[in-house]
Amino acid sequence: MTGAMFRIMLYTLLNDRGALIMAFILPVLFFVVMAEIFSSTSGGPIQLRVAIADEVQSDLSGRLLTALKASGAIEIVGAANNTRDAAEKLVAKGTADAALVLPADARRLDDIGGMGPPPIVIVSDPVRSVTVSMLSGQIQKNFFEALPDVALGGVVGLIEDQFVELNDDQRDDIAAGLAEMGANARAGKSGGWSFGDMIRRQDVTGRSAATNNVAYYAGAVAFLFLLFSCMQGAVSLAEERQSGILERIMTGPGGMLVLVNGKFMFLVVQGFMQMLLIFLTAWLVYGVDLPAHWAAWSVITLTACVAAAGMSLLVAATCRTPNQARDLWTVIVLIASVVGGSMVPRFFMPLWLRDLGWFTPNTWVLEAYSALFWRDAGPDDLLLPCGLLAVAGLASLLAAEWMAAQRAKL
Amino acid sequence: MSATVLEISDARRAFADRQALADVSLQVAAGEIVALLGPNGAGKTTLMRAIAGRLRLDSGSVKVNGLEPYSSPAARAALGIVPQAIALYTQLTVRQNLEVFARLAGLAGPRVDASVAVAMSRAGLSDRADERLVNLSGGMQRRLNIVAGTLHHPKLLLLDEPTVGVDLHARESIHALLRVLRDSGMGILFSTHDFDQAAEVADRAAFMIDGRLVSAGPVEDLIRDTFGEAREIVVVFHKAPADAARQILGAWKLTASDDEHEWNGPQSGDYSALARLEADLQQAGAHVSEIRVREPGLGGVFRHLTDRSRL
């Protein structure tokens, strides 16, 4: 008889084109859009849009700006050289991510360790504060590479001020060396003053960040839509109570258990199919390695479906009317999805919000998928998230059965 | 004599300080239609819930096919339920609805198809088998709602307001369906506020007021017991009559409807006296819109009973 309730849910879905599209087409389309966005913003260099205001117009400022432009790390917006006011306006309007200002009333670029206002000002919008760090790092890199004579000359000056006094011969030798260094840098040859060759980047996963992001979003979007589609199924519990169907079923031999368990089974199967479609798309279109993780993926997905189905049924059984159940579940899904990482990646969140995410199923599901697809986690790593999801889902199911039975007595 | 499929004996049930059922006794035989009548709050729904096994009695007993439905799944299996609302799945077709309810009622295998075919035939919906419920007329939905409660061939069918909100033609088709089910040997108990429907389709009627079963019996007997050989006179006013007119109506032993616009009571013999009644009422300042004489019905019985219960 549980199968009869499963059939009801299945027939209802198959007879309703809108519900079919909502359950299986829309999530895939939504995922593709998200994957396109995030696969194109990861892995490759990020180019900042920068407005330049060079009030100094010196040989040194020219060398620094030329090196920055040649690095490919920035895209110049606005005029080749703006006034400071114009550069600030470009940032305020959002045309530029940041402005690089070399003020006329500041220290010279070669006055390292001197007094007075800094020779470089970065103007940024507070909402894009990350651009300050990015541009600052790029300026430091280019300063040492394009103006090695200035950087090293400044260091020599500091050494002489604080540690040891050089004699005239030594000063002459250093000046000659620095002049050669500057000439080489102007000619585009290595000045021998760069940290670039001291750092080698190594990715822990051996896969591109783009693929990892797609894997993350596959899980995030799939679970978000799973929660929403569970709502449609679970709310029918409240509708059946209101329409009198429950009264009819309660008189039959199956009773309330048949009703709740049949819905639970259907929601789990429907959810599994929904998530499978999204991950198949992620595999076939974006190269997420689903076949290599098939078994573990199935366990994570099954427990995610159990959790979503159980919880949605508990909410539906607790509420008095379908609208109440729909509204409450929507609020829960939206909050859990925002906090849990289905809408914004968890690694973008502040630490306290990440910690709060552990109270949502979304976080456990996403952490399990991340562990699997990013870090090739083994069964031991998946035991905790999958176990918690399964326990939460089954406990919710039991509570839903009890609650529905209590409501039916009223 | 037909077997008794429902036997209620001295059923009592209270909710807080309200006695919802007070010593109710009623029987329904196989192949019999019984109408349960009464005003809102009379206890009809409570009684139906007790029969359906959804409510435990404080005392007394309810037996369906000889068993207590509250504790016996076998008793509940002998019951068919037809709620007042269309208790069907709107997105499913006629056939799909009947199929799933047959399975939920415990049928399996070929019995499902056979039962669905019979139900569709009875409801006159065999040619609409693959249409979704939302595409059916109100009357068709009502008929489907009824046969969905009969798929497991229950001994007793309980219906709550089976014709509410349908037009005359649909109502007649539902009455015909109820007679078909009765003739198949099913005992039928339905609650209604529609006295004309009850008189038309029921073999017996039972009146409940304030949790008590105040009168029950064959429809003709109930009418005869109340009106004898008399006919029923009905006086209709534009607005509720004032005290002077009410005294005149009381002297004629007429009782008022809830809004007091309509008064009725038995009248035999000299109908020419009605002209005097009208003149007296006009003189008392009442604006009579209609006075008529008609064959008495269950509505008159009900007013007589409710008026008596107020005394």
HADDOCK unambig.tbl for C-alpha pairs under 7 A between the chains (distance, minus, plus):
assign (segid A and resid 1 and name CA) (segid B and resid 103 and name CA) 6.16 0.50 0.50
assign (segid A and resid 1 and name CA) (segid B and resid 104 and name CA) 5.48 0.50 0.50
assign (segid A and resid 1 and name CA) (segid B and resid 106 and name CA) 6.96 0.50 0.50
assign (segid A and resid 4 and name CA) (segid B and resid 100 and name CA) 5.49 0.50 0.50
assign (segid A and resid 4 and name CA) (segid B and resid 103 and name CA) 5.86 0.50 0.50
assign (segid A and resid 4 and name CA) (segid B and resid 104 and name CA) 6.12 0.50 0.50
assign (segid A and resid 8 and name CA) (segid B and resid 100 and name CA) 6.55 0.50 0.50
assign (segid A and resid 11 and name CA) (segid B and resid 92 and name CA) 6.36 0.50 0.50
assign (segid A and resid 12 and name CA) (segid B and resid 91 and name CA) 5.42 0.50 0.50
assign (segid A and resid 12 and name CA) (segid B and resid 92 and name CA) 5.94 0.50 0.50
assign (segid A and resid 15 and name CA) (segid B and resid 91 and name CA) 6.27 0.50 0.50
assign (segid A and resid 15 and name CA) (segid B and resid 92 and name CA) 6.84 0.50 0.50
assign (segid A and resid 16 and name CA) (segid B and resid 91 and name CA) 6.90 0.50 0.50
assign (segid A and resid 243 and name CA) (segid B and resid 85 and name CA) 5.86 0.50 0.50
assign (segid A and resid 243 and name CA) (segid B and resid 86 and name CA) 6.67 0.50 0.50
assign (segid A and resid 243 and name CA) (segid B and resid 87 and name CA) 5.37 0.50 0.50
assign (segid A and resid 244 and name CA) (segid B and resid 83 and name CA) 5.77 0.50 0.50
assign (segid A and resid 244 and name CA) (segid B and resid 85 and name CA) 6.13 0.50 0.50
assign (segid A and resid 244 and name CA) (segid B and resid 87 and name CA) 4.93 0.50 0.50
assign (segid A and resid 245 and name CA) (segid B and resid 87 and name CA) 4.47 0.50 0.50
assign (segid A and resid 245 and name CA) (segid B and resid 88 and name CA) 6.32 0.50 0.50
assign (segid A and resid 248 and name CA) (segid B and resid 81 and name CA) 5.64 0.50 0.50
assign (segid A and resid 249 and name CA) (segid B and resid 104 and name CA) 6.82 0.50 0.50
assign (segid A and resid 251 and name CA) (segid B and resid 52 and name CA) 6.58 0.50 0.50
assign (segid A and resid 251 and name CA) (segid B and resid 76 and name CA) 5.75 0.50 0.50
assign (segid A and resid 252 and name CA) (segid B and resid 76 and name CA) 6.66 0.50 0.50
assign (segid A and resid 252 and name CA) (segid B and resid 77 and name CA) 6.24 0.50 0.50
assign (segid A and resid 252 and name CA) (segid B and resid 104 and name CA) 6.56 0.50 0.50
assign (segid A and resid 252 and name CA) (segid B and resid 105 and name CA) 5.14 0.50 0.50
assign (segid A and resid 253 and name CA) (segid B and resid 73 and name CA) 6.45 0.50 0.50
assign (segid A and resid 253 and name CA) (segid B and resid 77 and name CA) 6.78 0.50 0.50
assign (segid A and resid 253 and name CA) (segid B and resid 105 and name CA) 6.38 0.50 0.50
assign (segid A and resid 253 and name CA) (segid B and resid 106 and name CA) 6.48 0.50 0.50
assign (segid A and resid 254 and name CA) (segid B and resid 104 and name CA) 6.74 0.50 0.50
assign (segid A and resid 409 and name CA) (segid B and resid 54 and name CA) 6.93 0.50 0.50
